[in-house]
Every structure is written in structure tokens, then in C-alpha cells.
Amino acid sequence: MALIIIFAIHKEVLTMDKLEYYQTQTRGTNQAEYQIYLACCDDGKGNDFRTGEKLKTFDEWINS
């Protein structure tokens, strides 16, 4: 189950709305999405800049 929280300003009050079963729009095939992951997360040394861990293989990424 996916859950996304949306922040909205309504009448100068910040509110949060939850949408269940929300799926982001894909940008192509799983392979194309994986290439985006690699391009955005690679620290230049083959590690994920966010975690410091090795980048995931396609199989690890698709199953995460």
C-alpha cells in the first residue's frame, strides 16, 4: 500500500491530506527508471550519495 501526504495551503492554513493507493506517474520502462536512479544517486564512486552504500543492482532496486 502506498501512502502519500500532500501539503496544501488553504485560507492561509497549512493542511495535510493523505491519499492511499497513490502511484507516481512512470517515466518509461523499469530499465529507464533504473537508469534515472543510477544517474541521480551515483556519487561518482559507485555509491549512493544518500546512504554511502553501494548502488543497488537492477534486481535489488526493482525489489526494494
Buried (B, 14 or more C-beta within 10 A) or exposed (E): EEEEEEEEEEEEEEEEEEEEEEEEEEEEEEEEBBBEBBEEBEEEEEBBEEEEEEBBEEEEBEEE
